[in-house]
């Protein structure tokens, strides 16, 4: 069984920083892409940032220049460094692992979500 466990959310003042982590566990052979999505109150879930196994990144326009996604393939872990946070970044952030090959076969997986609140 594959599980994604997120950590690092919390309350931060505008202009502050947070670092989210997401570790994938289980009998995993490979992961194609890992990324972060978020859902703000009253809004649909949106892509924040993604990073594939080839090193290509994709960022939402609203976070470009402020957020950085990185990955430790040996640990099956993805990180999201969030700087210059704004109140509109407040949301539940979800980790995603796409095209995961594990002993149970191929699949896509989601974490349970971690709350990020930006407020003074």
ZANUVO-149425 format. One line per field, with one value per atom (N, C-alpha, C, CB): residue number from 1; atom name; x, y, z. Coordinates in pm, whole numbers, always signed. Each point is the difference from the previous one (the first is absolute). Glycine has a CB too. Layout:
% residues N
nr	c(NUM, ...)
atom	c(CA, ...)
east	c(X, ...)
north	c(Y, ...)
up	c(Z, ...)
//
This chain:
% residues 120
nr	c(1, 1, 1, 1, 2, 2, 2, 2, 3, 3, 3, 3, 4, 4, 4, 4, 5, 5, 5, 5, 6, 6, 6, 6, 7, 7, 7, 7, 8, 8, 8, 8, 9, 9, 9, 9, 10, 10, 10, 10, 11, 11, 11, 11, 12, 12, 12, 12, 13, 13, 13, 13, 14, 14, 14, 14, 15, 15, 15, 15, 16, 16, 16, 16, 17, 17, 17, 17, 18, 18, 18, 18, 19, 19, 19, 19, 20, 20, 20, 20, 21, 21, 21, 21, 22, 22, 22, 22, 23, 23, 23, 23, 24, 24, 24, 24, 25, 25, 25, 25, 26, 26, 26, 26, 27, 27, 27, 27, 28, 28, 28, 28, 29, 29, 29, 29, 30, 30, 30, 30, 31, 31, 31, 31, 32, 32, 32, 32, 33, 33, 33, 33, 34, 34, 34, 34, 35, 35, 35, 35, 36, 36, 36, 36, 37, 37, 37, 37, 38, 38, 38, 38, 39, 39, 39, 39, 40, 40, 40, 40, 41, 41, 41, 41, 42, 42, 42, 42, 43, 43, 43, 43, 44, 44, 44, 44, 45, 45, 45, 45, 46, 46, 46, 46, 47, 47, 47, 47, 48, 48, 48, 48, 49, 49, 49, 49, 50, 50, 50, 50, 51, 51, 51, 51, 52, 52, 52, 52, 53, 53, 53, 53, 54, 54, 54, 54, 55, 55, 55, 55, 56, 56, 56, 56, 57, 57, 57, 57, 58, 58, 58, 58, 59, 59, 59, 59, 60, 60, 60, 60, 61, 61, 61, 61, 62, 62, 62, 62, 63, 63, 63, 63, 64, 64, 64, 64, 65, 65, 65, 65, 66, 66, 66, 66, 67, 67, 67, 67, 68, 68, 68, 68, 69, 69, 69, 69, 70, 70, 70, 70, 71, 71, 71, 71, 72, 72, 72, 72, 73, 73, 73, 73, 74, 74, 74, 74, 75, 75, 75, 75, 76, 76, 76, 76, 77, 77, 77, 77, 78, 78, 78, 78, 79, 79, 79, 79, 80, 80, 80, 80, 81, 81, 81, 81, 82, 82, 82, 82, 83, 83, 83, 83, 84, 84, 84, 84, 85, 85, 85, 85, 86, 86, 86, 86, 87, 87, 87, 87, 88, 88, 88, 88, 89, 89, 89, 89, 90, 90, 90, 90, 91, 91, 91, 91, 92, 92, 92, 92, 93, 93, 93, 93, 94, 94, 94, 94, 95, 95, 95, 95, 96, 96, 96, 96, 97, 97, 97, 97, 98, 98, 98, 98, 99, 99, 99, 99, 100, 100, 100, 100, 101, 101, 101, 101, 102, 102, 102, 102, 103, 103, 103, 103, 104, 104, 104, 104, 105, 105, 105, 105, 106, 106, 106, 106, 107, 107, 107, 107, 108, 108, 108, 108, 109, 109, 109, 109, 110, 110, 110, 110, 111, 111, 111, 111, 112, 112, 112, 112, 113, 113, 113, 113, 114, 114, 114, 114, 115, 115, 115, 115, 116, 116, 116, 116, 117, 117, 117, 117, 118, 118, 118, 118, 119, 119, 119, 119, 120, 120, 120, 120)
atom	c(N, CA, C, CB, N, CA, C, CB, N, CA, C, CB, N, CA, C, CB, N, CA, C, CB, N, CA, C, CB, N, CA, C, CB, N, CA, C, CB, N, CA, C, CB, N, CA, C, CB, N, CA, C, CB, N, CA, C, CB, N, CA, C, CB, N, CA, C, CB, N, CA, C, CB, N, CA, C, CB, N, CA, C, CB, N, CA, C, CB, N, CA, C, CB, N, CA, C, CB, N, CA, C, CB, N, CA, C, CB, N, CA, C, CB, N, CA, C, CB, N, CA, C, CB, N, CA, C, CB, N, CA, C, CB, N, CA, C, CB, N, CA, C, CB, N, CA, C, CB, N, CA, C, CB, N, CA, C, CB, N, CA, C, CB, N, CA, C, CB, N, CA, C, CB, N, CA, C, CB, N, CA, C, CB, N, CA, C, CB, N, CA, C, CB, N, CA, C, CB, N, CA, C, CB, N, CA, C, CB, N, CA, C, CB, N, CA, C, CB, N, CA, C, CB, N, CA, C, CB, N, CA, C, CB, N, CA, C, CB, N, CA, C, CB, N, CA, C, CB, N, CA, C, CB, N, CA, C, CB, N, CA, C, CB, N, CA, C, CB, N, CA, C, CB, N, CA, C, CB, N, CA, C, CB, N, CA, C, CB, N, CA, C, CB, N, CA, C, CB, N, CA, C, CB, N, CA, C, CB, N, CA, C, CB, N, CA, C, CB, N, CA, C, CB, N, CA, C, CB, N, CA, C, CB, N, CA, C, CB, N, CA, C, CB, N, CA, C, CB, N, CA, C, CB, N, CA, C, CB, N, CA, C, CB, N, CA, C, CB, N, CA, C, CB, N, CA, C, CB, N, CA, C, CB, N, CA, C, CB, N, CA, C, CB, N, CA, C, CB, N, CA, C, CB, N, CA, C, CB, N, CA, C, CB, N, CA, C, CB, N, CA, C, CB, N, CA, C, CB, N, CA, C, CB, N, CA, C, CB, N, CA, C, CB, N, CA, C, CB, N, CA, C, CB, N, CA, C, CB, N, CA, C, CB, N, CA, C, CB, N, CA, C, CB, N, CA, C, CB, N, CA, C, CB, N, CA, C, CB, N, CA, C, CB, N, CA, C, CB, N, CA, C, CB, N, CA, C, CB, N, CA, C, CB, N, CA, C, CB, N, CA, C, CB, N, CA, C, CB, N, CA, C, CB, N, CA, C, CB, N, CA, C, CB, N, CA, C, CB, N, CA, C, CB, N, CA, C, CB, N, CA, C, CB, N, CA, C, CB, N, CA, C, CB, N, CA, C, CB, N, CA, C, CB, N, CA, C, CB, N, CA, C, CB, N, CA, C, CB)
east	c(+85, -85, +89, -186, +146, +76, -71, +89, -16, -56, +86, -97, +31, +69, -28, -18, +122, -14, +61, +6, -90, +42, +32, -139, +225, +30, +47, +60, -63, +57, -99, +180, -309, -98, -7, -130, +52, -16, -47, +175, -162, -40, +125, -206, +202, +114, -51, +143, -65, -39, +29, +44, -115, +30, +146, -236, +296, +142, +89, -49, -7, +77, +21, -90, +152, +34, -43, +194, -221, -26, +60, -215, +247, +49, -85, +236, -302, -81, +84, -212, +188, +64, -104, +206, -177, -91, +85, -182, +167, +76, -93, +165, -125, -75, +61, -62, -22, +49, -71, +49, +14, -54, +105, -232, +195, +92, -2, -35, +106, -4, +124, -133, +110, +111, +35, -69, -33, +25, -121, +158, -133, -107, +28, -34, -63, +22, +5, -113, +8, -6, -57, -27, +74, -56, -30, +128, -232, -38, -87, +17, -53, -84, -120, +201, -315, -124, -53, -53, -39, -63, -147, +220, -296, -141, -28, -65, +32, -38, -149, +188, -234, -143, -84, +56, -155, -90, +56, -95, +214, +61, +31, +97, -72, +37, +148, -180, +213, +140, +80, -65, +185, +83, +142, -144, +213, +140, +83, -35, +126, +93, +135, -118, +171, +130, +14, +102, -31, +25, +140, -244, +299, +137, +3, +100, -57, +1, +138, -180, +188, +124, +115, -136, +101, +104, +50, -101, +38, +43, -78, +220, -319, -81, -99, +25, -40, -92, -114, +189, -297, -117, -55, -53, +36, -50, -124, +232, -321, -111, +55, -160, +99, +49, +2, -88, -6, -14, +114, -246, +323, +107, +139, -160, +168, +131, +86, -103, +228, +92, -7, -20, -82, -14, +14, -150, +100, +2, +102, -244, +307, +94, -28, +174, -191, -20, +132, -244, +269, +119, -33, +151, -61, -30, +127, -192, +178, +107, -45, +79, -32, -47, +36, +21, +93, +43, -93, +236, -299, -90, -146, +175, -200, -138, -73, -6, +74, -53, +3, +78, -185, -8, -18, -98, +157, -6, -60, +201, -260, -48, +46, -203, +299, +46, -85, +237, -306, -92, +52, -195, +230, +49, -96, +237, -221, -83, -148, +188, -230, -138, -100, +81, -194, -107, -127, +100, -191, -125, -74, -18, +30, -69, +65, -69, +182, +59, -64, +214, -299, -67, -85, -2, +27, -69, +45, -17, -52, +50, +86, -204, +325, +95, +9, +131, -143, +0, +119, -251, +314, +110, -59, +164, -105, -43, +121, -199, +183, +102, -68, +133, -77, -63, +82, -99, +28, +64, +105, -38, -13, +84, +0, -50, +166, +12, +43, +59, -145, +28, -28, -58, +80, -23, -146, +189, -279, -142, -41, -43, +139, -30, +11, -149, +90, +4, -114, +108, -84, -107, +39, -83, -16, +19, -48, -31, +101, -29, -4, +107, -184, -14, +30, -172, +227, +16, -129, +242, -240, -120, -23, +31, +68, -12, +59, -204, +261, +53, -44, +201, -247, -54, +113, -210, +201, +90, -87, +176, -151, -76, +96, -178, +152, +83, -85, +140, -105, -81, +82, -208, +175, +66, -84, +109)
north	c(-119, +119, +124, -124, +223, +124, +108, -64, +137, +111, +124, -160, +275, +129, +72, +14, +28, +68, +139, -221, +321, +139, +57, +28, +72, +72, +141, -215, +303, +132, +114, -114, +84, +108, +75, -129, +237, +76, +141, -139, +221, +141, +86, -45, +136, +87, +139, -195, +296, +137, +29, +72, +23, +40, +38, +80, -127, +24, -109, +238, -327, -107, -118, +72, -176, -120, -126, +122, -223, -135, -99, +74, -192, -107, -124, +93, -139, -121, -119, +133, -246, -125, -107, +62, -152, -112, -122, +154, -255, -123, -112, +75, -143, -115, -126, +120, -205, -124, -119, +121, -236, -122, -65, +94, -203, -73, +63, -214, +326, +83, -25, +174, -194, -14, +133, -236, +312, +128, +89, -109, +239, +101, +94, -16, +36, +86, +146, -167, +214, +141, +15, +65, +35, +36, +149, -184, +219, +141, +39, -6, +133, +57, +70, +29, -53, +67, +68, -168, +259, +64, +28, +103, -98, +36, +105, -229, +346, +110, -7, +144, -86, -4, +56, +22, -98, +45, -9, +148, -205, -8, -145, +229, -251, -133, -25, +7, -135, -35, +43, -195, +248, +45, -49, +201, -216, -38, +117, -160, +131, +101, -18, +9, -130, -28, -150, +206, -244, -141, -17, -40, -79, -30, -145, +169, -190, -137, -64, +59, -184, -73, +51, -198, +270, +57, +135, -122, +174, +128, +120, -99, +76, +112, +44, -83, +213, +56, +75, +17, -6, +74, +73, -166, +296, +81, +76, +21, -2, +91, +141, -151, +232, +137, +79, -6, -24, +77, -26, -6, -101, -31, +8, -147, +171, +9, +109, -80, +44, +94, +1, +136, -201, -4, -142, +200, -297, -140, -78, +14, -112, -87, -144, +182, -266, -142, -73, +16, -116, -81, -143, +200, -289, -141, -75, +14, -107, -93, -138, +140, -182, -126, -120, +101, -94, -112, -21, +43, +66, -7, +5, +107, -101, +13, +114, -247, +358, +114, +125, -101, +178, +126, +112, -112, +227, +116, +119, -84, +173, +126, +111, -111, +188, +116, +119, -90, +148, +109, +126, -160, +259, +127, +113, -83, +194, +118, -37, +103, -174, -50, +114, -211, +191, +98, -62, +111, -29, -55, -88, +202, -171, -80, -136, +211, -238, -133, -93, +102, -48, -81, -107, +195, -319, -114, -128, +122, -230, -133, -45, -57, +18, -42, -153, +216, -270, -145, -43, -3, -102, -60, -103, +38, -46, -96, -74, +145, -274, -81, -68, -37, +61, -45, -111, +228, -325, -112, -66, +113, -161, -70, -148, +172, -229, -144, -63, +30, -113, -68, -149, +209, -286, -144, -32, -38, +134, -22, +48, +20, +33, +47, +150, -194, +247, +142, +72, -45, +170, +78, +144, -205, +288, +140, +12, +87, -5, +6, +145, -225, +243, +132, -9, +65, +43, +12, +46, +49, -41, +35, +151, -207, +283, +146, +62, -21, +140, +74, +147, -159, +216, +136, +102, -80, +176, +116, +124, -117, +194, +122, +117, -128, +228, +119, +116, -87, +135, +103, +73, -134, +261, +79, +1, +144)
up	c(+0, +0, +0, +124, -201, -10, +79, -228, +308, +76, -18, +168, -168, -4, +131, -254, +321, +128, -11, +125, -103, -10, +138, -207, +208, +123, -36, +120, -21, -19, -9, -111, +111, -6, +131, -168, +169, +122, -26, +104, -2, -7, -15, +142, -237, -24, -36, -76, +108, -33, -146, +237, -295, -139, -15, -27, -82, -24, +55, +5, +74, +61, -93, +219, -164, -77, +72, -99, +20, +51, -98, +117, -65, -86, +25, +2, -108, +7, -46, -39, +102, -39, -23, +129, -220, -27, -29, -90, +173, -17, -44, +175, -281, -48, +59, -215, +271, +61, -63, +216, -203, -58, -88, +8, -70, -87, -139, +132, -144, -121, -85, +122, -252, -92, -65, -42, +4, -65, +12, -160, +150, +0, -116, +253, -341, -114, +42, -146, +207, +37, +141, -242, +311, +130, -1, +118, -47, -2, +116, -243, +241, +105, -63, +150, -92, -35, +125, -184, +163, +115, -27, +63, +45, -9, +106, -86, +39, +89, +28, -89, +198, +32, -114, +243, -284, -106, -140, +167, -182, -132, -36, +30, -158, -45, +27, -176, +181, +17, -123, +147, -123, -110, +17, -27, -86, +2, +52, -192, +284, +48, -69, +224, -218, -61, -19, +105, -209, -27, -54, -44, +67, -41, -48, +165, -289, -49, +17, -164, +129, +23, -86, +59, -166, -84, +47, -186, +290, +55, -48, +17, -103, -49, +106, -235, +247, +99, -67, +163, -89, -46, +122, -188, +177, +110, -40, +89, +6, -22, -11, +126, -213, -19, +131, -233, +319, +124, +99, -34, +14, +95, -61, +118, -247, -66, +65, -215, +240, +63, +151, -201, +258, +146, +55, -15, -60, +44, -82, +70, -4, -69, +38, -4, -97, +24, -23, -70, +155, -14, +42, +41, -73, +21, +36, -160, +254, +34, -46, +201, -316, -57, +87, -227, +291, +84, +118, -67, +111, +115, -42, +138, -269, -50, +71, -50, +60, +74, -88, +218, -208, -73, +101, -204, +172, +88, -75, +129, -52, -57, +93, -112, +66, +75, -40, +14, +81, -27, +69, -21, -59, +52, -37, -18, +85, -27, -3, -130, +230, +4, +11, +105, -169, -3, +60, -205, +253, +54, -101, +145, -273, -101, -22, -109, +172, -2, +103, -78, +161, +101, -67, +158, -119, -62, +69, -222, +188, +35, -118, +147, -117, -102, -2, +27, -147, -18, -84, +19, +24, -75, -97, +192, -309, -100, -57, -56, +37, -68, -118, +216, -334, -124, -65, -32, -20, -68, +91, -223, +337, +96, -34, +179, -193, -21, +132, -247, +300, +127, -18, +135, -30, -10, -28, +156, -124, -25, -138, +244, -321, -135, -12, -28, -81, -26, +70, -221, +262, +58, +23, +106, -82, +41, +145, -241, +319, +143, +49, +30, +77, +62, +149, -172, +224, +143, +65, -32, +165, +74, +6, +134, -169, +0, +125, -138, +121, +114, -15, +22, +88, -4, +5, +113, -204, +2, +15, -146, +250, +25, +7, +124, -208, -3, +51, -196, +314, +64, +104, -41, +57, +103, +128, -177)
//
